[in-house]
Amino acid sequence: AYPNPTSKETTVRFSLPKNGGAQQQVSLEISDAMGRSLGTVARGVFDSGYHSLSFDASTLNKHDGLLLITVNVVNTTGRSTKQVKVCLLYTSD
């Protein structure tokens, strides 16, 4: 995820394997350091290959500190999960 730390737009890059099939279900979920869900920022069906998804971190008002971005994938090989840690700096501008 970049930039890291961030206070505005954040981009998460991920890749999906060719052996996962043509249509792979992906969701990006955000939680705080305590594991409380802050929401799903993206959900969709993607082909194999490299992808980038961006979201506006400033919409997570007053959630300063460590965020966990979880990329969940369901494809023909099963389920996989990867977590990325992002430091969110809340600004009141």
Biopython code that builds the backbone (N, CA, C, O; Angstrom):
import numpy as np
from Bio.PDB.StructureBuilder import StructureBuilder

atoms = [
    (1, "ALA", "N", (0.857, -1.177, 0.000)),
    (1, "ALA", "CA", (0.000, 0.000, 0.000)),
    (1, "ALA", "C", (0.896, 1.232, 0.000)),
    (1, "ALA", "O", (1.926, 1.268, 0.673)),
    (2, "TYR", "N", (0.500, 2.208, -0.743)),
    (2, "TYR", "CA", (1.268, 3.449, -0.798)),
    (2, "TYR", "C", (0.337, 4.612, -1.037)),
    (2, "TYR", "O", (-0.723, 4.408, -1.629)),
    (3, "PRO", "N", (0.657, 5.801, -0.623)),
    (3, "PRO", "CA", (1.772, 6.093, 0.282)),
    (3, "PRO", "C", (1.487, 5.554, 1.682)),
    (3, "PRO", "O", (0.335, 5.328, 2.055)),
    (4, "ASN", "N", (2.529, 5.359, 2.426)),
    (4, "ASN", "CA", (2.393, 4.830, 3.773)),
    (4, "ASN", "C", (3.492, 5.464, 4.627)),
    (4, "ASN", "O", (4.665, 5.151, 4.427)),
    (5, "PRO", "N", (3.152, 6.343, 5.570)),
    (5, "PRO", "CA", (1.816, 6.688, 6.063)),
    (5, "PRO", "C", (1.031, 7.555, 5.078)),
    (5, "PRO", "O", (1.575, 8.101, 4.118)),
    (6, "THR", "N", (-0.270, 7.657, 5.355)),
    (6, "THR", "CA", (-1.143, 8.419, 4.475)),
    (6, "THR", "C", (-2.190, 9.176, 5.273)),
    (6, "THR", "O", (-2.450, 8.861, 6.434)),
    (7, "SER", "N", (-2.788, 10.177, 4.638)),
    (7, "SER", "CA", (-3.933, 10.869, 5.220)),
    (7, "SER", "C", (-5.008, 11.076, 4.162)),
    (7, "SER", "O", (-6.110, 11.523, 4.476)),
    (8, "LYS", "N", (-4.697, 10.756, 2.921)),
    (8, "LYS", "CA", (-5.640, 10.966, 1.809)),
    (8, "LYS", "C", (-5.803, 9.668, 1.024)),
    (8, "LYS", "O", (-6.113, 8.625, 1.599)),
    (9, "GLU", "N", (-5.594, 9.735, -0.283)),
    (9, "GLU", "CA", (-5.787, 8.571, -1.139)),
    (9, "GLU", "C", (-4.679, 7.539, -0.937)),
    (9, "GLU", "O", (-3.499, 7.875, -0.847)),
    (10, "THR", "N", (-5.089, 6.291, -0.870)),
    (10, "THR", "CA", (-4.176, 5.171, -0.692)),
    (10, "THR", "C", (-4.422, 4.157, -1.793)),
    (10, "THR", "O", (-5.569, 3.894, -2.154)),
    (11, "THR", "N", (-3.354, 3.586, -2.326)),
    (11, "THR", "CA", (-3.465, 2.596, -3.383)),
    (11, "THR", "C", (-2.921, 1.265, -2.886)),
    (11, "THR", "O", (-1.850, 1.204, -2.282)),
    (12, "VAL", "N", (-3.671, 0.202, -3.147)),
    (12, "VAL", "CA", (-3.261, -1.146, -2.786)),
    (12, "VAL", "C", (-3.054, -1.917, -4.085)),
    (12, "VAL", "O", (-3.941, -1.963, -4.937)),
    (13, "ARG", "N", (-1.888, -2.514, -4.228)),
    (13, "ARG", "CA", (-1.588, -3.344, -5.393)),
    (13, "ARG", "C", (-1.669, -4.810, -4.994)),
    (13, "ARG", "O", (-1.270, -5.189, -3.892)),
    (14, "PHE", "N", (-2.189, -5.630, -5.901)),
    (14, "PHE", "CA", (-2.244, -7.066, -5.653)),
    (14, "PHE", "C", (-2.210, -7.798, -6.986)),
    (14, "PHE", "O", (-2.517, -7.227, -8.033)),
    (15, "SER", "N", (-1.838, -9.057, -6.931)),
    (15, "SER", "CA", (-1.822, -9.871, -8.144)),
    (15, "SER", "C", (-2.652, -11.124, -7.922)),
    (15, "SER", "O", (-2.735, -11.651, -6.813)),
    (16, "LEU", "N", (-3.264, -11.586, -9.003)),
    (16, "LEU", "CA", (-4.094, -12.785, -8.966)),
    (16, "LEU", "C", (-3.474, -13.829, -9.897)),
    (16, "LEU", "O", (-3.083, -13.506, -11.019)),
    (17, "PRO", "N", (-3.385, -15.070, -9.439)),
    (17, "PRO", "CA", (-2.714, -16.103, -10.234)),
    (17, "PRO", "C", (-3.531, -16.537, -11.454)),
    (17, "PRO", "O", (-4.761, -16.497, -11.448)),
    (18, "LYS", "N", (-2.816, -16.948, -12.490)),
    (18, "LYS", "CA", (-3.484, -17.441, -13.697)),
    (18, "LYS", "C", (-4.269, -18.713, -13.418)),
    (18, "LYS", "O", (-5.329, -18.932, -14.005)),
    (19, "ASN", "N", (-3.757, -19.551, -12.526)),
    (19, "ASN", "CA", (-4.449, -20.804, -12.238)),
    (19, "ASN", "C", (-5.682, -20.603, -11.353)),
    (19, "ASN", "O", (-6.359, -21.569, -11.002)),
    (20, "GLY", "N", (-5.971, -19.350, -10.995)),
    (20, "GLY", "CA", (-7.157, -19.052, -10.184)),
    (20, "GLY", "C", (-8.421, -18.916, -11.004)),
    (20, "GLY", "O", (-9.512, -18.799, -10.445)),
    (21, "GLY", "N", (-8.292, -18.930, -12.327)),
    (21, "GLY", "CA", (-9.452, -18.804, -13.190)),
    (21, "GLY", "C", (-9.612, -17.382, -13.697)),
    (21, "GLY", "O", (-8.940, -16.456, -13.242)),
    (22, "ALA", "N", (-10.514, -17.234, -14.647)),
    (22, "ALA", "CA", (-10.704, -15.932, -15.297)),
    (22, "ALA", "C", (-11.459, -14.950, -14.414)),
    (22, "ALA", "O", (-11.184, -13.751, -14.464)),
    (23, "GLN", "N", (-12.384, -15.415, -13.622)),
    (23, "GLN", "CA", (-13.206, -14.541, -12.796)),
    (23, "GLN", "C", (-12.935, -14.828, -11.329)),
    (23, "GLN", "O", (-13.402, -15.831, -10.790)),
    (24, "GLN", "N", (-12.169, -13.935, -10.676)),
    (24, "GLN", "CA", (-11.806, -14.128, -9.279)),
    (24, "GLN", "C", (-12.455, -13.030, -8.432)),
    (24, "GLN", "O", (-12.356, -11.845, -8.750)),
    (25, "GLN", "N", (-13.110, -13.436, -7.365)),
    (25, "GLN", "CA", (-13.801, -12.487, -6.489)),
    (25, "GLN", "C", (-12.811, -11.901, -5.498)),
    (25, "GLN", "O", (-12.092, -12.627, -4.811)),
    (26, "VAL", "N", (-12.784, -10.556, -5.434)),
    (26, "VAL", "CA", (-11.846, -9.856, -4.564)),
    (26, "VAL", "C", (-12.599, -8.843, -3.717)),
    (26, "VAL", "O", (-13.500, -8.163, -4.208)),
    (27, "SER", "N", (-12.231, -8.743, -2.442)),
    (27, "SER", "CA", (-12.742, -7.658, -1.600)),
    (27, "SER", "C", (-11.587, -7.087, -0.795)),
    (27, "SER", "O", (-10.701, -7.817, -0.348)),
    (28, "LEU", "N", (-11.609, -5.767, -0.615)),
    (28, "LEU", "CA", (-10.643, -5.067, 0.232)),
    (28, "LEU", "C", (-11.400, -4.544, 1.438)),
    (28, "LEU", "O", (-12.306, -3.720, 1.309)),
    (29, "GLU", "N", (-11.024, -5.026, 2.603)),
    (29, "GLU", "CA", (-11.694, -4.641, 3.833)),
    (29, "GLU", "C", (-10.699, -3.943, 4.748)),
    (29, "GLU", "O", (-9.514, -4.275, 4.771)),
    (30, "ILE", "N", (-11.198, -2.977, 5.497)),
    (30, "ILE", "CA", (-10.341, -2.206, 6.402)),
    (30, "ILE", "C", (-10.801, -2.419, 7.835)),
    (30, "ILE", "O", (-11.995, -2.413, 8.135)),
    (31, "SER", "N", (-9.821, -2.607, 8.710)),
    (31, "SER", "CA", (-10.122, -2.705, 10.137)),
    (31, "SER", "C", (-9.074, -1.915, 10.904)),
    (31, "SER", "O", (-8.003, -1.600, 10.383)),
    (32, "ASP", "N", (-9.406, -1.600, 12.154)),
    (32, "ASP", "CA", (-8.437, -0.881, 12.983)),
    (32, "ASP", "C", (-7.502, -1.890, 13.646)),
    (32, "ASP", "O", (-7.632, -3.096, 13.437)),
    (33, "ALA", "N", (-6.575, -1.396, 14.434)),
    (33, "ALA", "CA", (-5.579, -2.262, 15.064)),
    (33, "ALA", "C", (-6.196, -3.268, 16.033)),
    (33, "ALA", "O", (-5.581, -4.288, 16.342)),
    (34, "MET", "N", (-7.407, -2.986, 16.513)),
    (34, "MET", "CA", (-8.093, -3.899, 17.427)),
    (34, "MET", "C", (-8.939, -4.932, 16.674)),
    (34, "MET", "O", (-9.574, -5.786, 17.294)),
    (35, "GLY", "N", (-8.947, -4.854, 15.350)),
    (35, "GLY", "CA", (-9.708, -5.808, 14.548)),
    (35, "GLY", "C", (-11.138, -5.405, 14.264)),
    (35, "GLY", "O", (-11.885, -6.179, 13.667)),
    (36, "ARG", "N", (-11.540, -4.208, 14.678)),
    (36, "ARG", "CA", (-12.905, -3.735, 14.417)),
    (36, "ARG", "C", (-13.025, -3.306, 12.960)),
    (36, "ARG", "O", (-12.195, -2.549, 12.455)),
    (37, "SER", "N", (-14.042, -3.787, 12.302)),
    (37, "SER", "CA", (-14.247, -3.478, 10.887)),
    (37, "SER", "C", (-14.603, -2.010, 10.696)),
    (37, "SER", "O", (-15.451, -1.464, 11.402)),
    (38, "LEU", "N", (-13.938, -1.378, 9.723)),
    (38, "LEU", "CA", (-14.252, -0.002, 9.346)),
    (38, "LEU", "C", (-14.945, 0.039, 7.991)),
    (38, "LEU", "O", (-15.333, 1.103, 7.509)),
    (39, "GLY", "N", (-15.093, -1.128, 7.386)),
    (39, "GLY", "CA", (-15.832, -1.187, 6.136)),
    (39, "GLY", "C", (-15.085, -1.872, 5.009)),
    (39, "GLY", "O", (-13.912, -2.224, 5.125)),
    (40, "THR", "N", (-15.810, -2.047, 3.914)),
    (40, "THR", "CA", (-15.263, -2.630, 2.692)),
    (40, "THR", "C", (-15.092, -1.502, 1.691)),
    (40, "THR", "O", (-16.054, -0.799, 1.381)),
    (41, "VAL", "N", (-13.880, -1.320, 1.179)),
    (41, "VAL", "CA", (-13.625, -0.209, 0.261)),
    (41, "VAL", "C", (-13.711, -0.626, -1.196)),
    (41, "VAL", "O", (-13.816, 0.225, -2.080)),
    (42, "ALA", "N", (-13.667, -1.928, -1.456)),
    (42, "ALA", "CA", (-13.799, -2.398, -2.838)),
    (42, "ALA", "C", (-14.251, -3.844, -2.824)),
    (42, "ALA", "O", (-13.893, -4.628, -1.945)),
    (43, "ARG", "N", (-15.053, -4.171, -3.833)),
    (43, "ARG", "CA", (-15.517, -5.540, -4.001)),
    (43, "ARG", "C", (-15.795, -5.713, -5.483)),
    (43, "ARG", "O", (-16.432, -4.859, -6.100)),
    (44, "GLY", "N", (-15.323, -6.809, -6.059)),
    (44, "GLY", "CA", (-15.569, -7.019, -7.480)),
    (44, "GLY", "C", (-14.966, -8.299, -8.001)),
    (44, "GLY", "O", (-14.394, -9.093, -7.254)),
    (45, "VAL", "N", (-15.105, -8.483, -9.303)),
    (45, "VAL", "CA", (-14.588, -9.656, -9.987)),
    (45, "VAL", "C", (-13.448, -9.195, -10.890)),
    (45, "VAL", "O", (-13.596, -8.246, -11.660)),
    (46, "PHE", "N", (-12.308, -9.880, -10.783)),
    (46, "PHE", "CA", (-11.107, -9.486, -11.511)),
    (46, "PHE", "C", (-10.524, -10.672, -12.258)),
    (46, "PHE", "O", (-10.675, -11.820, -11.838)),
    (47, "ASP", "N", (-9.861, -10.387, -13.364)),
    (47, "ASP", "CA", (-9.113, -11.402, -14.102)),
    (47, "ASP", "C", (-7.760, -11.596, -13.444)),
    (47, "ASP", "O", (-7.358, -10.803, -12.593)),
    (48, "SER", "N", (-7.056, -12.652, -13.836)),
    (48, "SER", "CA", (-5.711, -12.872, -13.320)),
    (48, "SER", "C", (-4.799, -11.737, -13.771)),
    (48, "SER", "O", (-5.063, -11.081, -14.779)),
    (49, "GLY", "N", (-3.729, -11.511, -13.022)),
    (49, "GLY", "CA", (-2.784, -10.449, -13.353)),
    (49, "GLY", "C", (-2.642, -9.464, -12.213)),
    (49, "GLY", "O", (-3.089, -9.704, -11.091)),
    (50, "TYR", "N", (-2.004, -8.341, -12.533)),
    (50, "TYR", "CA", (-1.729, -7.296, -11.543)),
    (50, "TYR", "C", (-2.822, -6.239, -11.548)),
    (50, "TYR", "O", (-3.328, -5.860, -12.604)),
    (51, "HIS", "N", (-3.186, -5.763, -10.346)),
    (51, "HIS", "CA", (-4.251, -4.773, -10.201)),
    (51, "HIS", "C", (-3.866, -3.746, -9.148)),
    (51, "HIS", "O", (-3.066, -4.026, -8.255)),
    (52, "SER", "N", (-4.441, -2.560, -9.258)),
    (52, "SER", "CA", (-4.299, -1.500, -8.266)),
    (52, "SER", "C", (-5.684, -0.963, -7.952)),
    (52, "SER", "O", (-6.466, -0.675, -8.858)),
    (53, "LEU", "N", (-5.980, -0.831, -6.685)),
    (53, "LEU", "CA", (-7.235, -0.230, -6.244)),
    (53, "LEU", "C", (-6.909, 0.910, -5.299)),
    (53, "LEU", "O", (-6.061, 0.771, -4.418)),
    (54, "SER", "N", (-7.584, 2.039, -5.482)),
    (54, "SER", "CA", (-7.369, 3.209, -4.634)),
    (54, "SER", "C", (-8.628, 3.523, -3.848)),
    (54, "SER", "O", (-9.743, 3.266, -4.302)),
    (55, "PHE", "N", (-8.435, 4.080, -2.670)),
    (55, "PHE", "CA", (-9.568, 4.555, -1.880)),
    (55, "PHE", "C", (-9.139, 5.800, -1.117)),
    (55, "PHE", "O", (-7.950, 6.029, -0.891)),
    (56, "ASP", "N", (-10.114, 6.591, -0.727)),
    (56, "ASP", "CA", (-9.866, 7.842, -0.025)),
    (56, "ASP", "C", (-9.833, 7.579, 1.475)),
    (56, "ASP", "O", (-10.880, 7.426, 2.105)),
    (57, "ALA", "N", (-8.641, 7.526, 2.042)),
    (57, "ALA", "CA", (-8.485, 7.244, 3.469)),
    (57, "ALA", "C", (-9.028, 8.362, 4.342)),
    (57, "ALA", "O", (-9.299, 8.146, 5.523)),
    (58, "SER", "N", (-9.191, 9.564, 3.776)),
    (58, "SER", "CA", (-9.706, 10.671, 4.587)),
    (58, "SER", "C", (-11.164, 10.453, 4.981)),
    (58, "SER", "O", (-11.667, 11.147, 5.864)),
    (59, "THR", "N", (-11.858, 9.500, 4.342)),
    (59, "THR", "CA", (-13.243, 9.197, 4.724)),
    (59, "THR", "C", (-13.307, 8.423, 6.036)),
    (59, "THR", "O", (-14.385, 8.261, 6.608)),
    (60, "LEU", "N", (-12.168, 7.948, 6.511)),
    (60, "LEU", "CA", (-12.116, 7.215, 7.773)),
    (60, "LEU", "C", (-11.827, 8.185, 8.910)),
    (60, "LEU", "O", (-10.871, 8.001, 9.663)),
    (61, "ASN", "N", (-12.646, 9.206, 9.030)),
    (61, "ASN", "CA", (-12.440, 10.285, 10.000)),
    (61, "ASN", "C", (-12.146, 9.771, 11.392)),
    (61, "ASN", "O", (-12.809, 8.871, 11.908)),
    (62, "LYS", "N", (-11.139, 10.367, 11.975)),
    (62, "LYS", "CA", (-10.768, 10.140, 13.366)),
    (62, "LYS", "C", (-10.364, 8.709, 13.660)),
    (62, "LYS", "O", (-10.537, 8.241, 14.785)),
    (63, "HIS", "N", (-9.835, 8.013, 12.688)),
    (63, "HIS", "CA", (-9.299, 6.675, 12.909)),
    (63, "HIS", "C", (-7.795, 6.721, 12.730)),
    (63, "HIS", "O", (-7.224, 5.998, 11.913)),
    (64, "ASP", "N", (-7.162, 7.591, 13.517)),
    (64, "ASP", "CA", (-5.716, 7.736, 13.512)),
    (64, "ASP", "C", (-5.048, 6.420, 13.895)),
    (64, "ASP", "O", (-5.589, 5.653, 14.691)),
    (65, "GLY", "N", (-3.900, 6.166, 13.339)),
    (65, "GLY", "CA", (-3.106, 5.037, 13.776)),
    (65, "GLY", "C", (-3.020, 3.940, 12.745)),
    (65, "GLY", "O", (-3.150, 4.185, 11.545)),
    (66, "LEU", "N", (-2.804, 2.740, 13.214)),
    (66, "LEU", "CA", (-2.593, 1.592, 12.346)),
    (66, "LEU", "C", (-3.906, 1.067, 11.785)),
    (66, "LEU", "O", (-4.859, 0.831, 12.528)),
    (67, "LEU", "N", (-3.950, 0.889, 10.480)),
    (67, "LEU", "CA", (-5.078, 0.255, 9.817)),
    (67, "LEU", "C", (-4.613, -1.044, 9.190)),
    (67, "LEU", "O", (-3.464, -1.156, 8.764)),
    (68, "LEU", "N", (-5.487, -2.010, 9.133)),
    (68, "LEU", "CA", (-5.201, -3.259, 8.454)),
    (68, "LEU", "C", (-6.082, -3.332, 7.213)),
    (68, "LEU", "O", (-7.308, -3.295, 7.309)),
    (69, "ILE", "N", (-5.456, -3.435, 6.065)),
    (69, "ILE", "CA", (-6.194, -3.611, 4.813)),
    (69, "ILE", "C", (-6.075, -5.082, 4.454)),
    (69, "ILE", "O", (-4.974, -5.597, 4.261)),
    (70, "THR", "N", (-7.205, -5.747, 4.367)),
    (70, "THR", "CA", (-7.229, -7.170, 4.071)),
    (70, "THR", "C", (-7.740, -7.381, 2.655)),
    (70, "THR", "O", (-8.822, -6.915, 2.296)),
    (71, "VAL", "N", (-6.951, -8.087, 1.856)),
    (71, "VAL", "CA", (-7.354, -8.450, 0.498)),
    (71, "VAL", "C", (-7.816, -9.901, 0.555)),
    (71, "VAL", "O", (-7.020, -10.803, 0.819)),
    (72, "ASN", "N", (-9.104, -10.120, 0.306)),
    (72, "ASN", "CA", (-9.681, -11.465, 0.293)),
    (72, "ASN", "C", (-9.925, -11.873, -1.147)),
    (72, "ASN", "O", (-10.485, -11.104, -1.929)),
    (73, "VAL", "N", (-9.505, -13.087, -1.502)),
    (73, "VAL", "CA", (-9.674, -13.587, -2.864)),
    (73, "VAL", "C", (-10.334, -14.957, -2.814)),
    (73, "VAL", "O", (-9.935, -15.820, -2.032)),
    (74, "VAL", "N", (-11.346, -15.150, -3.654)),
    (74, "VAL", "CA", (-11.964, -16.460, -3.830)),
    (74, "VAL", "C", (-11.846, -16.798, -5.307)),
    (74, "VAL", "O", (-12.318, -16.051, -6.164)),
    (75, "ASN", "N", (-11.203, -17.944, -5.604)),
    (75, "ASN", "CA", (-11.046, -18.364, -6.995)),
    (75, "ASN", "C", (-11.084, -19.892, -7.074)),
    (75, "ASN", "O", (-11.431, -20.558, -6.099)),
    (76, "THR", "N", (-10.732, -20.438, -8.225)),
    (76, "THR", "CA", (-10.829, -21.886, -8.421)),
    (76, "THR", "C", (-9.868, -22.673, -7.539)),
    (76, "THR", "O", (-10.057, -23.873, -7.343)),
    (77, "THR", "N", (-8.837, -22.017, -7.003)),
    (77, "THR", "CA", (-7.890, -22.713, -6.122)),
    (77, "THR", "C", (-8.303, -22.620, -4.656)),
    (77, "THR", "O", (-7.654, -23.215, -3.796)),
    (78, "GLY", "N", (-9.362, -21.890, -4.361)),
    (78, "GLY", "CA", (-9.835, -21.762, -2.988)),
    (78, "GLY", "C", (-9.883, -20.319, -2.535)),
    (78, "GLY", "O", (-10.127, -19.413, -3.332)),
    (79, "ARG", "N", (-9.648, -20.110, -1.245)),
    (79, "ARG", "CA", (-9.671, -18.768, -0.654)),
    (79, "ARG", "C", (-8.269, -18.388, -0.197)),
    (79, "ARG", "O", (-7.496, -19.235, 0.251)),
    (80, "SER", "N", (-7.956, -17.106, -0.317)),
    (80, "SER", "CA", (-6.695, -16.616, 0.225)),
    (80, "SER", "C", (-6.915, -15.230, 0.804)),
    (80, "SER", "O", (-7.813, -14.497, 0.391)),
    (81, "THR", "N", (-6.079, -14.894, 1.764)),
    (81, "THR", "CA", (-6.178, -13.609, 2.441)),
    (81, "THR", "C", (-4.774, -13.059, 2.638)),
    (81, "THR", "O", (-3.848, -13.792, 2.984)),
    (82, "LYS", "N", (-4.632, -11.761, 2.415)),
    (82, "LYS", "CA", (-3.362, -11.094, 2.689)),
    (82, "LYS", "C", (-3.680, -9.787, 3.391)),
    (82, "LYS", "O", (-4.608, -9.076, 3.004)),
    (83, "GLN", "N", (-2.901, -9.466, 4.436)),
    (83, "GLN", "CA", (-3.098, -8.216, 5.167)),
    (83, "GLN", "C", (-1.928, -7.277, 4.939)),
    (83, "GLN", "O", (-0.772, -7.696, 4.883)),
    (84, "VAL", "N", (-2.254, -5.994, 4.810)),
    (84, "VAL", "CA", (-1.268, -4.946, 4.652)),
    (84, "VAL", "C", (-1.498, -3.946, 5.779)),
    (84, "VAL", "O", (-2.640, -3.574, 6.049)),
    (85, "LYS", "N", (-0.443, -3.512, 6.432)),
    (85, "LYS", "CA", (-0.557, -2.527, 7.507)),
    (85, "LYS", "C", (-0.289, -1.140, 6.938)),
    (85, "LYS", "O", (0.690, -0.929, 6.222)),
    (86, "VAL", "N", (-1.174, -0.195, 7.267)),
    (86, "VAL", "CA", (-1.044, 1.186, 6.806)),
    (86, "VAL", "C", (-1.211, 2.103, 8.001)),
    (86, "VAL", "O", (-2.105, 1.908, 8.824)),
    (87, "CYS", "N", (-0.355, 3.093, 8.093)),
    (87, "CYS", "CA", (-0.478, 4.091, 9.158)),
    (87, "CYS", "C", (-1.291, 5.254, 8.622)),
    (87, "CYS", "O", (-0.881, 5.902, 7.658)),
    (88, "LEU", "N", (-2.437, 5.531, 9.232)),
    (88, "LEU", "CA", (-3.315, 6.618, 8.824)),
    (88, "LEU", "C", (-3.093, 7.814, 9.732)),
    (88, "LEU", "O", (-3.193, 7.702, 10.954)),
    (89, "LEU", "N", (-2.795, 8.944, 9.140)),
    (89, "LEU", "CA", (-2.601, 10.179, 9.895)),
    (89, "LEU", "C", (-3.823, 11.051, 9.682)),
    (89, "LEU", "O", (-4.039, 11.567, 8.585)),
    (90, "TYR", "N", (-4.621, 11.216, 10.719)),
    (90, "TYR", "CA", (-5.839, 12.013, 10.621)),
    (90, "TYR", "C", (-5.482, 13.491, 10.599)),
    (90, "TYR", "O", (-4.730, 13.970, 11.448)),
    (91, "THR", "N", (-6.024, 14.206, 9.630)),
    (91, "THR", "CA", (-5.851, 15.654, 9.578)),
    (91, "THR", "C", (-7.235, 16.292, 9.555)),
    (91, "THR", "O", (-8.152, 15.752, 8.936)),
    (92, "SER", "N", (-7.394, 17.398, 10.199)),
    (92, "SER", "CA", (-8.709, 18.027, 10.304)),
    (92, "SER", "C", (-8.884, 19.175, 9.308)),
    (92, "SER", "O", (-9.639, 20.107, 9.586)),
    (93, "ASP", "N", (-8.203, 19.133, 8.148)),
    (93, "ASP", "CA", (-8.309, 20.239, 7.187)),
    (93, "ASP", "C", (-9.574, 20.202, 6.378)),
    (93, "ASP", "O", (-9.792, 21.070, 5.533)),
]
sb = StructureBuilder()
sb.init_structure("model")
sb.init_model(0)
sb.init_chain("A")
sb.init_seg("    ")
for serial, (resi, resn, name, xyz) in enumerate(atoms, 1):
    if name == "N":
        sb.init_residue(resn, " ", resi, " ")
    sb.init_atom(name, np.array(xyz, "f"), 0.0, 1.0, " ", f" {name:<3s}", serial, name[0])
structure = sb.get_structure()
